[in-house]
C-alpha cells in the first residue's frame, strides 16, 4: 500500500478514491516494517486524520505494538499530535498501554521536555491509571511532571480523582522528593504566588523546588517519608534559610510512628511529640529533648468524649493545652452519666493519659 499516493488523493479532495485504495489493502492493513511500524503508526506520525480514520475503518489494529512495544497512541503523544490523540482515544486505543521501557502515554505526556498539558488533560478524561508506576524506575506520571517542573501538569494530576502523591519510585522517592531535588522554573510563579508570599520568598527564590514541594504537601504529600538514602524531602532543601522558613509552615511529625502529624503536647517541655493514634503510648521521657514527662494533652479521649468534640476544643485552643484540658473536663462533667461522674473515673483517665502532676493534685483532693 502506497501511503504517499493515498495522501495525494486526500490532499486533492478525492476522499472516495483514497478510501477505496485503503479498502483494497484491508487484508494487509496491519502489515509492519522491520521495526514493527504499521501503516497506522506512519499515518499518526504524518498527522493525517483522514488517513487515520480510513485505516481504522478498514480494520487497523489500534493497539498493535512496534519493536519497542509502542502503540499508535504512543506515537501520537511523542509527536505532539493532540487531534490524533483525541481520535485514537475516541476510537478505543488503550490509554494504559505500556511500552518495553515501561512508559504509558500519560508518562510520556507528563514528562516530555516541553510541557504539554492539553494531551495530559485529554488522557485524564479516560480510564487512565494515573498512579501507574514505570517498570524500570518505578516512577508515576506525577514523578515525571515534578522532575521537569511542569507545574500546570502537576496541578492537573493533583486535581484528578484517585491521585496518590506519595507513591514511591524504585529509589524510595515520592514526587515531593523529586520536586525538591530538581530545580523548577518560572512555570511555578503564577500558580504558586500565594505560597511564595506566605514563605516571604524573594523574587529570585520563586523558581526553587521548595515552592512546588509546598504545593504538593498541601495536597497530601508526605514531608517526612525517607527514601532509600534515608533522606526526607526536607533534608533535600540545601538553603538553610529556606529550610527554616519551610519548617515554620510544616506540621511537626509524630516521632513515634513517623507518618502522621504530631498533635499531643508533652509537659513541662511543651513539645508536640505524638499523633492522636499514638497518644496512648506509654512514655516517661520526651522523645525530642529527653526530659521527664509530667503530663501530656489528650485526657479527653480517655473520658469517652467524642472525637469530633475534642477536635473542636483543640482547634479553638490550639496553643493553650491547659485550657484544652479544662474544656475537656468541663465537657465530660456536663455531659456524662452522673453515676460515672466520680474521682475514680477521672483518676483512671489521668493515669491512661499519664498526667502525673494532675494525679498528685487529685490524690491530695481525695485525701
KESETI-876571 format. One record per residue (C-alpha): residue number from 1; residue in three letters; x, y, z. Coordinates in steps of 0.2 Angstrom, whole numbers, plus 5000, padded with zeros to 4 digits. Example, Ala and Ser with C-alpha at 12.3 -4.5 7.8 and 13.67 -1.06 7.14 Angstrom:
2
{1 ALA {5062 4978 5039}}
{2 SER {5068 4995 5036}}
//
This chain:
367
{1 UNK {5000 5000 5000}}
{2 UNK {5007 5017 4995}}
{3 UNK {5003 5029 5008}}
{4 UNK {5010 5044 4999}}
{5 UNK {4998 5041 4984}}
{6 UNK {4983 5039 4996}}
{7 UNK {4988 5056 5004}}
{8 UNK {4990 5064 4987}}
{9 UNK {4972 5059 4984}}
{10 UNK {4966 5066 5001}}
{11 UNK {4975 5082 4998}}
{12 UNK {4967 5084 4981}}
{13 UNK {4950 5081 4989}}
{14 UNK {4947 5064 4982}}
{15 UNK {4941 5056 4998}}
{16 UNK {4932 5042 4990}}
{17 UNK {4947 5037 4979}}
{18 UNK {4958 5037 4995}}
{19 UNK {4946 5027 5005}}
{20 UNK {4944 5014 4991}}
{21 UNK {4963 5012 4990}}
{22 UNK {4964 5009 5008}}
{23 UNK {4950 4996 5007}}
{24 UNK {4959 4987 4993}}
{25 UNK {4973 4983 5005}}
{26 UNK {4962 4978 5020}}
{27 UNK {4969 4961 5021}}
{28 UNK {4986 4968 5024}}
{29 UNK {4981 4983 5034}}
{30 UNK {4991 4978 5049}}
{31 UNK {5007 4974 5040}}
{32 UNK {5023 4981 5048}}
{33 UNK {5041 4985 5043}}
{34 UNK {5057 4979 5050}}
{35 UNK {5054 4990 5066}}
{36 UNK {5037 4984 5068}}
{37 UNK {5029 5001 5062}}
{38 UNK {5012 4999 5055}}
{39 UNK {5003 5009 5042}}
{40 UNK {4993 5017 5056}}
{41 UNK {5008 5022 5066}}
{42 UNK {5015 5030 5050}}
{43 UNK {4999 5039 5047}}
{44 UNK {4999 5045 5065}}
{45 UNK {5017 5052 5063}}
{46 UNK {5011 5061 5047}}
{47 UNK {4996 5068 5057}}
{48 UNK {4984 5065 5043}}
{49 UNK {4967 5062 5052}}
{50 UNK {4958 5057 5036}}
{51 UNK {4970 5043 5033}}
{52 UNK {4970 5038 5051}}
{53 UNK {4951 5036 5051}}
{54 UNK {4951 5027 5034}}
{55 UNK {4964 5014 5041}}
{56 UNK {4954 5012 5057}}
{57 UNK {4938 5009 5047}}
{58 UNK {4947 4996 5036}}
{59 UNK {4952 4986 5052}}
{60 UNK {4969 4994 5058}}
{61 UNK {4974 4987 5075}}
{62 UNK {4974 5002 5087}}
{63 UNK {4985 4993 5100}}
{64 UNK {4997 4984 5089}}
{65 UNK {5015 4986 5095}}
{66 UNK {5031 4990 5086}}
{67 UNK {5048 4983 5091}}
{68 UNK {5049 4995 5106}}
{69 UNK {5032 4990 5112}}
{70 UNK {5024 5007 5107}}
{71 UNK {5007 5009 5100}}
{72 UNK {5000 5022 5089}}
{73 UNK {4994 5032 5104}}
{74 UNK {5012 5032 5110}}
{75 UNK {5017 5039 5093}}
{76 UNK {5004 5052 5094}}
{77 UNK {5009 5058 5111}}
{78 UNK {5028 5059 5106}}
{79 UNK {5023 5068 5090}}
{80 UNK {5013 5082 5099}}
{81 UNK {4998 5077 5089}}
{82 UNK {4983 5082 5100}}
{83 UNK {4970 5080 5087}}
{84 UNK {4976 5062 5083}}
{85 UNK {4977 5058 5102}}
{86 UNK {4959 5063 5103}}
{87 UNK {4954 5052 5088}}
{88 UNK {4963 5037 5094}}
{89 UNK {4956 5038 5112}}
{90 UNK {4938 5040 5104}}
{91 UNK {4941 5025 5093}}
{92 UNK {4946 5014 5108}}
{93 UNK {4965 5015 5110}}
{94 UNK {4972 5008 5126}}
{95 UNK {4976 5023 5136}}
{96 UNK {4986 5012 5148}}
{97 UNK {4997 5003 5136}}
{98 UNK {5015 5001 5142}}
{99 UNK {5030 5000 5130}}
{100 UNK {5045 4990 5134}}
{101 UNK {5053 5004 5143}}
{102 UNK {5038 5005 5155}}
{103 UNK {5031 5021 5148}}
{104 UNK {5012 5024 5146}}
{105 UNK {5006 5038 5135}}
{106 UNK {5002 5048 5151}}
{107 UNK {5020 5046 5157}}
{108 UNK {5026 5052 5140}}
{109 UNK {5014 5067 5140}}
{110 UNK {5018 5072 5158}}
{111 UNK {5037 5070 5157}}
{112 UNK {5041 5077 5140}}
{113 UNK {5054 5091 5139}}
{114 UNK {5041 5103 5133}}
{115 UNK {5026 5104 5144}}
{116 UNK {5010 5098 5135}}
{117 UNK {4996 5099 5147}}
{118 UNK {4982 5098 5134}}
{119 UNK {4986 5080 5130}}
{120 UNK {4988 5076 5149}}
{121 UNK {4970 5084 5151}}
{122 UNK {4964 5073 5137}}
{123 UNK {4971 5057 5144}}
{124 UNK {4964 5061 5161}}
{125 UNK {4946 5061 5154}}
{126 UNK {4948 5042 5151}}
{127 UNK {4950 5027 5162}}
{128 UNK {4969 5031 5163}}
{129 UNK {4979 5023 5178}}
{130 UNK {4985 5040 5185}}
{131 UNK {4997 5031 5198}}
{132 UNK {5004 5018 5186}}
{133 UNK {5022 5015 5190}}
{134 UNK {5035 5014 5177}}
{135 UNK {5043 4996 5176}}
{136 UNK {5061 5002 5175}}
{137 UNK {5061 5017 5188}}
{138 UNK {5045 5014 5197}}
{139 UNK {5040 5032 5193}}
{140 UNK {5022 5039 5191}}
{141 UNK {5017 5052 5179}}
{142 UNK {5017 5064 5194}}
{143 UNK {5036 5060 5197}}
{144 UNK {5040 5065 5179}}
{145 UNK {5030 5081 5179}}
{146 UNK {5038 5086 5195}}
{147 UNK {5055 5081 5188}}
{148 UNK {5053 5093 5173}}
{149 UNK {5045 5107 5183}}
{150 UNK {5029 5106 5173}}
{151 UNK {5018 5115 5186}}
{152 UNK {5002 5115 5175}}
{153 UNK {5003 5097 5173}}
{154 UNK {5006 5094 5191}}
{155 UNK {4991 5104 5195}}
{156 UNK {4980 5093 5183}}
{157 UNK {4987 5077 5190}}
{158 UNK {4984 5083 5208}}
{159 UNK {4966 5088 5205}}
{160 UNK {4962 5071 5197}}
{161 UNK {4952 5059 5207}}
{162 UNK {4962 5045 5214}}
{163 UNK {4979 5053 5213}}
{164 UNK {4992 5047 5226}}
{165 UNK {5005 5060 5229}}
{166 UNK {5015 5048 5240}}
{167 UNK {5019 5033 5228}}
{168 UNK {5037 5028 5229}}
{169 UNK {5049 5026 5214}}
{170 UNK {5062 5012 5214}}
{171 UNK {5074 5023 5225}}
{172 UNK {5061 5026 5238}}
{173 UNK {5057 5044 5232}}
{174 UNK {5040 5052 5232}}
{175 UNK {5035 5065 5219}}
{176 UNK {5039 5078 5234}}
{177 UNK {5057 5072 5235}}
{178 UNK {5059 5074 5216}}
{179 UNK {5051 5091 5216}}
{180 UNK {5063 5097 5230}}
{181 UNK {5078 5089 5222}}
{182 UNK {5075 5096 5205}}
{183 UNK {5076 5115 5202}}
{184 UNK {5059 5121 5194}}
{185 UNK {5057 5136 5183}}
{186 UNK {5045 5151 5180}}
{187 UNK {5030 5140 5177}}
{188 UNK {5028 5139 5196}}
{189 UNK {5027 5158 5198}}
{190 UNK {5008 5161 5193}}
{191 UNK {5001 5146 5201}}
{192 UNK {5011 5147 5217}}
{193 UNK {5012 5165 5220}}
{194 UNK {5002 5164 5236}}
{195 UNK {5014 5151 5243}}
{196 UNK {5029 5162 5239}}
{197 UNK {5021 5176 5248}}
{198 UNK {5017 5166 5264}}
{199 UNK {5035 5160 5264}}
{200 UNK {5042 5178 5261}}
{201 UNK {5052 5172 5247}}
{202 UNK {5062 5185 5237}}
{203 UNK {5058 5186 5218}}
{204 UNK {5074 5175 5213}}
{205 UNK {5068 5162 5225}}
{206 UNK {5051 5159 5217}}
{207 UNK {5059 5147 5205}}
{208 UNK {5065 5135 5218}}
{209 UNK {5059 5117 5220}}
{210 UNK {5053 5121 5238}}
{211 UNK {5039 5130 5230}}
{212 UNK {5032 5115 5221}}
{213 UNK {5036 5105 5236}}
{214 UNK {5025 5116 5247}}
{215 UNK {5011 5114 5234}}
{216 UNK {5012 5095 5234}}
{217 UNK {5012 5095 5253}}
{218 UNK {4996 5104 5253}}
{219 UNK {4989 5091 5243}}
{220 UNK {4993 5077 5254}}
{221 UNK {5012 5073 5250}}
{222 UNK {5022 5066 5265}}
{223 UNK {5035 5078 5271}}
{224 UNK {5043 5065 5282}}
{225 UNK {5045 5050 5271}}
{226 UNK {5063 5044 5270}}
{227 UNK {5069 5037 5253}}
{228 UNK {5082 5023 5251}}
{229 UNK {5096 5036 5256}}
{230 UNK {5087 5040 5272}}
{231 UNK {5083 5057 5266}}
{232 UNK {5066 5066 5268}}
{233 UNK {5060 5080 5256}}
{234 UNK {5065 5092 5270}}
{235 UNK {5083 5085 5270}}
{236 UNK {5085 5089 5252}}
{237 UNK {5082 5108 5254}}
{238 UNK {5100 5114 5254}}
{239 UNK {5097 5133 5258}}
{240 UNK {5096 5133 5277}}
{241 UNK {5086 5149 5277}}
{242 UNK {5073 5142 5265}}
{243 UNK {5073 5126 5276}}
{244 UNK {5069 5135 5292}}
{245 UNK {5055 5145 5284}}
{246 UNK {5048 5129 5276}}
{247 UNK {5048 5121 5293}}
{248 UNK {5038 5135 5301}}
{249 UNK {5024 5131 5289}}
{250 UNK {5025 5112 5290}}
{251 UNK {5017 5102 5304}}
{252 UNK {5028 5093 5316}}
{253 UNK {5030 5074 5313}}
{254 UNK {5024 5061 5325}}
{255 UNK {5041 5054 5332}}
{256 UNK {5033 5038 5337}}
{257 UNK {5025 5032 5320}}
{258 UNK {5034 5044 5309}}
{259 UNK {5020 5046 5297}}
{260 UNK {5006 5057 5305}}
{261 UNK {5006 5075 5311}}
{262 UNK {5011 5077 5329}}
{263 UNK {4996 5084 5339}}
{264 UNK {4999 5079 5358}}
{265 UNK {5010 5091 5368}}
{266 UNK {5021 5084 5382}}
{267 UNK {5024 5094 5398}}
{268 UNK {5033 5103 5405}}
{269 UNK {5044 5104 5389}}
{270 UNK {5029 5108 5378}}
{271 UNK {5035 5098 5363}}
{272 UNK {5022 5091 5351}}
{273 UNK {5028 5073 5350}}
{274 UNK {5014 5060 5345}}
{275 UNK {4999 5060 5334}}
{276 UNK {4982 5056 5341}}
{277 UNK {4983 5037 5337}}
{278 UNK {5000 5036 5346}}
{279 UNK {4995 5047 5360}}
{280 UNK {4991 5032 5371}}
{281 UNK {5009 5025 5370}}
{282 UNK {5017 5025 5387}}
{283 UNK {5032 5037 5388}}
{284 UNK {5042 5043 5403}}
{285 UNK {5054 5054 5393}}
{286 UNK {5051 5067 5379}}
{287 UNK {5057 5059 5363}}
{288 UNK {5064 5076 5357}}
{289 UNK {5073 5083 5372}}
{290 UNK {5073 5068 5384}}
{291 UNK {5066 5077 5398}}
{292 UNK {5055 5068 5411}}
{293 UNK {5036 5070 5406}}
{294 UNK {5025 5076 5420}}
{295 UNK {5009 5076 5409}}
{296 UNK {5003 5077 5391}}
{297 UNK {4987 5083 5382}}
{298 UNK {4973 5072 5377}}
{299 UNK {4965 5066 5393}}
{300 UNK {4948 5069 5384}}
{301 UNK {4949 5053 5374}}
{302 UNK {4950 5043 5390}}
{303 UNK {4934 5051 5396}}
{304 UNK {4925 5045 5381}}
{305 UNK {4922 5062 5374}}
{306 UNK {4918 5061 5355}}
{307 UNK {4932 5064 5344}}
{308 UNK {4923 5077 5334}}
{309 UNK {4920 5087 5350}}
{310 UNK {4939 5085 5355}}
{311 UNK {4944 5092 5338}}
{312 UNK {4933 5107 5341}}
{313 UNK {4941 5110 5358}}
{314 UNK {4959 5108 5351}}
{315 UNK {4955 5119 5336}}
{316 UNK {4948 5133 5347}}
{317 UNK {4963 5132 5360}}
{318 UNK {4977 5127 5348}}
{319 UNK {4991 5134 5358}}
{320 UNK {4984 5133 5376}}
{321 UNK {4984 5115 5382}}
{322 UNK {4979 5120 5400}}
{323 UNK {4963 5127 5393}}
{324 UNK {4961 5112 5382}}
{325 UNK {4962 5101 5397}}
{326 UNK {4949 5112 5407}}
{327 UNK {4937 5112 5392}}
{328 UNK {4938 5093 5391}}
{329 UNK {4935 5090 5409}}
{330 UNK {4920 5103 5408}}
{331 UNK {4913 5094 5393}}
{332 UNK {4914 5077 5402}}
{333 UNK {4907 5084 5419}}
{334 UNK {4892 5092 5410}}
{335 UNK {4888 5078 5398}}
{336 UNK {4892 5061 5406}}
{337 UNK {4881 5050 5416}}
{338 UNK {4880 5057 5434}}
{339 UNK {4884 5039 5440}}
{340 UNK {4901 5040 5432}}
{341 UNK {4905 5057 5437}}
{342 UNK {4917 5051 5451}}
{343 UNK {4935 5054 5456}}
{344 UNK {4939 5036 5451}}
{345 UNK {4934 5039 5433}}
{346 UNK {4945 5055 5432}}
{347 UNK {4959 5045 5440}}
{348 UNK {4958 5031 5428}}
{349 UNK {4958 5044 5413}}
{350 UNK {4973 5054 5420}}
{351 UNK {4983 5038 5423}}
{352 UNK {4980 5032 5405}}
{353 UNK {4984 5050 5399}}
{354 UNK {5000 5050 5410}}
{355 UNK {4995 5066 5418}}
{356 UNK {5006 5063 5433}}
{357 UNK {5005 5081 5441}}
{358 UNK {4986 5081 5439}}
{359 UNK {4986 5064 5448}}
{360 UNK {4995 5071 5463}}
{361 UNK {4983 5085 5464}}
{362 UNK {4969 5073 5463}}
{363 UNK {4976 5062 5477}}
{364 UNK {4978 5077 5488}}
{365 UNK {4960 5082 5485}}
{366 UNK {4953 5065 5489}}
{367 UNK {4963 5064 5505}}
//
